[in-house]
Amino acid sequence: MNILILGAGQVGSSVAENLSSEANDITLVDTNITLLEELGDRMDIQTVVGHASHPDVLERAGIADADMLVAVTNSDETNMVACQIAHSLFNTPTKIARVRSQEYLKHQELFNDEALPVDVLISPEQLIAEHIQRLIEYPGALQVLDFAGGKARLVGVKAYYGGPLVGHEIADLRKHMPSVDSRVAAIFRRGKGIVPDGHQVIEADDEVFFIAARKDIRAVMAELRKLDKPLKKIMLAGGGNIGKRLAQALEKKHQVKLLEKDEQRSKDLSRELDKTIVLWGDAADEDLLLEENIDQMDVFCALTNDDEANILSSMLVKRLGTRKVMSVINRHAYVDMVESHGSIDVAISPQQITISGLLAHVRRGDVVAVHSLRRGAAEAIEAIAHGDKATSKVIGKKVEDIKLPKGTTIGAIIRGDEVIMAHHDIVIENEDHLIMFLLDKKKFNAVEKLFQVGVTFF
């Protein structure tokens, strides 16, 4: 696929790196020549220097032959204008734009071929807010991913010493819970991925990813670790787009306090939020935190644009007694550091969350959802099986007979409203949604070929 990416920032460069390893032709456009030279040396991509929404720059970048435009510059307006030019002058088939401002997003009627021709809108702040919401809904989870509109969820948890299943084989899960159907999709042990079978023994500190129907998630989590109490008292640090959206989503059911160090912004937020208590102050002010009973908070979320400020404030509140600490961290090196140190419970990567939102639209084949795991090393995907026994490599076959690439497992099948765990004797039918786990995302092309339909089907 010929893909033109506008913006070589953290998201744009990460998307380029993800896609260039999958036999795509990638061209990256940015005004920063030094950054482009560095990325061009590191990756197998083309680079073009220039303003992303100028027609001549887009033409030099090969927009006339592009299958897809991914506009992820730091400017909403640049991204939207680039999509308009790609549509009006070059008839580009698919146009994806990152749009951050809520003022644009709340008017969805703007985005159509007659107004602003954007085929797919990506709002990183909204994706991050939803990600954190799911983590708050399931205390103790490292990652919670939706499939088939939320009918099934893939949840990652750290197995703790003393959990009912720790020290036991995975097959024992069925014995413990005969009325609940679930499946362990993968295990990460000391950073290394393991494709589990029924005889695999779960060890303390394993990161276990399991899939189950939404209603059964808590029951399965309880087998791997002692369930945390519900999170009620929440403090958010940073009143930007993420903090505001998260406060709006949580304040109906939770007690929310929001810290914002900009005085005018804090005044604006206090008017715009209904039940959230907005505080003007610095999240690293120990006296303020103690005054606001930080030790009684169930969760603290550091959501500013400053990695260092997020990490330091998170470490401080952890020391002061906050039960659970989450922090938005952009730099991979920082994520590795805080996770190995154990000073922050959950490190949230905006790039990986945004990339997950993009990949489902970029990937070929009938892939409707893609989630990056373990900072992009692994992926969970949802693909739809089409065709019949004669034209499909999966339809009419039992799960055990499907030739999957090494390190790939089928976790569950969504058939209509039914969530079916992918046991070895389940037969795949037309229109089934298959939820798969890839320990090595580079195997995606091989998985994709399984879902290509033979020409006789048409």
N, C-alpha and C positions, 0 to 999 in steps of 0.2 A: 504494500500500500504506500502511496506517495503522500506524505503528511508534512504540512507546513506549520511550524510552531512559532508563534509570535511571543517574544519575551523570554529572556535567558536567565530569569531569576531562579529562586529555589524550586518553584513548581515547574517552570518551563524546562530547566535543565534536567530535573528528575524525570519528567515525562519523556524527554528526548533519550535519556539513558535507558529507561525501561523499554522503549519501543525500538530503539536502534539495534537491540540485541535479538529482535524477533523478525528479521528479514524485511524490515520496512525501510523505505527511502525517506530520510528525515532531513529537513532544512530548517535551521534555527535562525530567527531574525531578532536583532537587538541593536541598540545604539552604542553599546559598550564593546569596542573592538578588542580590548584586552581580554575581557571575559570570553568573548567568542573564540579568540585564538586559543585560549586555554582549553575550552570545551572541545574545540575542533581537533586539538592534539590528542585529547583523551578518548574521544568517541569517534565512531565511524559515521560522521554526519557532515552535511554541507552547512556553511554559515554565510549569512549576508548581513552587512552593516547598513543600518538605516532605520528610519521611523516606520513603525509597524503598520500604520494606517495610510501611508502614502502609496498611491497606485503604482508609481514607477518602481518603488522598492519591492512591492509584492510581485510585480511582473518579473523583476530580476531574480526573485527567489523562486520562480517557477509556479506561481499560483495557477497559471493556465492549465497545467497538467496535474494539479493537486487533487487527490481524492477527498482530502479533509483539511480544514483549517482549524487549528487549536489556538485561540487568542487568549493568552494568559499574562499579558503585561500588567503592570501595577495600576494602570488607568482603565476604569470601566468604559470611559468614553472612547478611548483608543480601540479597545476590544470590540465594541459595538460598531464603530465606524468601519473597522477592518472587515467585519462580517458583511456589512452593507456593500462595501466595494467588491468583495469577493463574489457576492450574489449578483450585483448589478452589472459589473464589467466582465466577470470571468465565469459566472454560472457554476461556482464551486459546489459539488454535491452536498457535503456535510460541513456545517459551521458550528463550532463550539466556542463559547465565550465565558470567561470568568467574569462575573458581575458581583460586586461585593455590597454595593449600596442598597439598603433596604428601600430607599425611595424609588429605585427602579424596579426592584423585585416585587414590590407589592402591586405593581401594575402589569400583570402577566399578559394582558391584552396587547401590550406594546410589541411583544415578540412573535411576529409572524411575517410571512413573505410580503405583505402589503405595507408593513411598518418597519420594524427592525428584524431582518431575516436571520435570526439566531435559532438554529435547530435544537441546540442543547445548552441550557444555562447551568453553570457550575458556580455555586456560592460556597466557598471554603468555610466561611464563618458559620453558615447554617449547618453544614456537614459536621463541623467540629462540635457545635452545640448539641446536635442530635447524638453524636458519639458519646459525649460526656453524660447526657441524660440516661442513656442505656446503662452506662457504668454505675450511675447512682441508683438505677432501678434494681440492679443486681450487685449488691455489695460483695466485694471479694473477687469479682471478675476482673480479668486483665483486658479482655476484649469481648465485645458483644456485637455480632454481625447478623443483620436481617437478610432472609431469603424469602422469595415468593411472597413479597408484601408483608413479611413478618410472621407468616404461618410457621416457619421453622427458623431456629436461630443456632448459630455456631458460637460457642462460648469458650473462652480460654480462661483457665483457672490454675493457680499454683497449688499442687497437692501438698497438704500439710501433714506433718507427723501426727498420728492419732486419728486421721480421717479413716472412715470405715473401710475404704478400698485400698488404702496405702499398705503395701506389702502383699497385696493379693493380685491375682490375674484379672485381666479385663473381663474375661468371661464370667467372673463372679458378680459383675454388675447386674446381670440378668437374674441371678439367684437372689440378690438383695432386693431387687425391684421387679418382680415378675409381671406387674401390671403396667410398667413404664417402659416404653421402647426408646432406646437411645443408642448412639454409636460413637465410640472414640475414633476421631478422624486422624489425629496425629499427636505425638508426644515430643516435646523438646526437652532433652536432658543435657544439662551443662552446655547449652547452646547448640547441640547437635540434634537434627530431626530424626525421628524414628517412625517408620510405618508400622503401626501396631497390628498384632494379631491377637486372638483370644487368649493366648498363653503369655502375653507380655505382662510382666509384673510392674505395677505402678510404684514408683519410689517417692519418698518425701522430696519436695522441691522440684519435682517434674512439672513442666508447664503442659497441661493436658487440654487439648481442644476436642470438645465433644459437640455433637449435633443432636437436637431433639425438637419436638414440637414445642411451641412457645409455652404452653401450659405446664410442661414437665421440667422446665429448666431448673427451677429451684430445688426440686427433688433430686435431680442428678448432681447438682452442685454440692448438696449435703452429703453425698457419698464420698466426695473427694476432700472436703474440708468442713470444719465447723462453720455453719452459716452465720454471717455477721448480722447484727441487728439492723433494721431499716435505718437509712440515713435521713434524719429529719432536719437537723440544724446545719446550714450550709453557709460558708463564707466564700465569696468570690473576690479575687483581687484583679482589678482592671475592668473599667467600664466601657471598653471599646465595643465593636460590633458583636464579638463573641460573648463578652460579659453581659451585655444588654439582652441579647437573645436568650441566653441561658437563664438569666433572672426572670424574664417574662415567662419562660416555659416552666420554671420550677416554683414560682411564688404562690401558685394556687394550692399546692399540696405540701410545701416545705416552708420552714422558717429561713428566709434568705437575708443575708447582709452582704452589701457590695461596697468594697473599698475602691475609691477613685482619687488619685492624687491631684488631678486638675480641678480647681475649684469650680470653674464655670461648667465643666462637663458633669461634675457631681450634682450641681444645681439642676441642670437639664434632666439628668437621670431621675432625680427625686420627683420631678413633675411627670415624667413619662411612665414610671413604674408604679404599680398599684400598691402592693403589699411589701415589697422589698425595702429594707432599711438601707438607705444610701449614706455612706460615711465619706467625708472628705479627709483623706490622709494617705500616708505611705504604708504599704503592706510590710515594709521592713522596720516599722516603728514598734519596737517591743512594748513600750508603755501603752500605746494605743491598742495593740492586740490584747494585752492583758486586761485592759479596761473593758474591752468588748468580749471578755470571757472566751478567748480563743481555745482554752483547754477544755471547754464544754462543747466545742464544735464537732460534729460528726465527720465533716469533710471540708477541706480547704482546697480551692482550685485557683491556681495562679495562671492568669489569662492575658497578661500584658504582651506587648511586642518585643520585650527585652528578655532574652534567655537568661542572662545573668541575674536580673532582678527576680525572675520567676524561680530560679533554682535557690537563690539565697533566702527569699521569703518562705519558700516551701520547707527548707531545712530548719529555718527558725521556728515556724509554727509546729513542725514535727517535734522539735526539742521542747516546745512549750506545752505539748500534750494533746495536740489534735489527733483524732483517731485515724483519719485517712487523708492522704495528701496526693493531689494530682497536679501536674504542671505541664503547660504547653511548652515544648522545647523544639526548636527548629534544627539545631545542629546535631548531626548523627553522633559526633564525638562526645557531646554532652550527654546524650541519651545513654550511651554505653557506660559512661562514668557514673551517672546517678543510679542506674539500674544495678550495676555491680556493687556499688557502695550501700545500696538499700536505704538511702536517705529519702527517697520519694517512692510512693507506692505505685503510681502509674504515670509514666512519661508519655505525653500525647504528641505525636508528630503531625503537624498540619499538612506537610507535603504528602505523607503516605495516605492520609485520609482523602485529600484532594485527588491524588492520583487514582485511588480506588474509584472515586466518582467519575473519573475520566475514562478509565480503561474499558468499562463495559460498552462505551460508545465507540471506542477505537478498535477493539478486537473484532476480527472477522468471525464468521460462523454465528449461530444464533445464541450468543452469550448475552444474558440479560443482567448479570451482576458479577462484579469482580471486586474482591477485597484483598488488599495487601496485608500480609502478616509478617511478624518478626522483622519489621523495618524493611519490608520489600523482598526478603529472601524467598518467602513462600506465598502462595495465593490460594484463596478459596473462590471458586467460580460457580455460577449457576448457568447451565446450558440447557437448551430445549432440544429434544430428540424429534426429528421430522422424518417422514417417509414410511417405508414398510420393510418387511424382511428382505426384499430383493434389492432395495436401494439404500438401506442404512446399515452401517457397521455395528449398530447397537440395538436397534429395535428387533424384538423377537428373541433376543439372547438373554440368558441368565447373567446376573452380575459377575459370577465366577468365570464366565466364558468370554467376557470382554477383555481384549488385549490392551491393558492400560500401560502407559509408559512407567518405568521404574520410579517409585516414590509418589505415585498418584493413587488415590483411593476415592471410591464413590461413597459418600457418607449417607445420603438420603435421597429419596425421590418424592417429588410433589406431584400428585395425580389429582387434578381438580382441587378440592379442598382438603384432601387427605395427605398426611405426612407419613411416608413409609420408609422405615429404616432399610438401608441397602444390604440386606442379608444375602448370602451367596446364591440362594435359589430364586430370588425375585427376578421376574422377566420384565424387560423394558418395553413400554408401549409408546405408540405415536403420541406426541404432545406431552410426554413426561418431562418434568423439570428435574435435571440431575444436579445435585450439589456435590461438587468434587473438591478435593484438597490436593494441591500440588506442592510437595516439599521443595521442588526445584521449579521455579516459574519458567525456566528456559524450556521446559517440556510442554509449554502451552501449545506450540505449533502441532505437536504430535497429537495432543488431545483434540485440538481443533479439527484435525482431519477425520477423527472418529465421527464428528457430527456433520460432515459434508454429505449432502444427499446426491445420489447418482442421478444422471441426467434423465433416465427413464421415468423417474418419479414425476417429472414435469410434462 
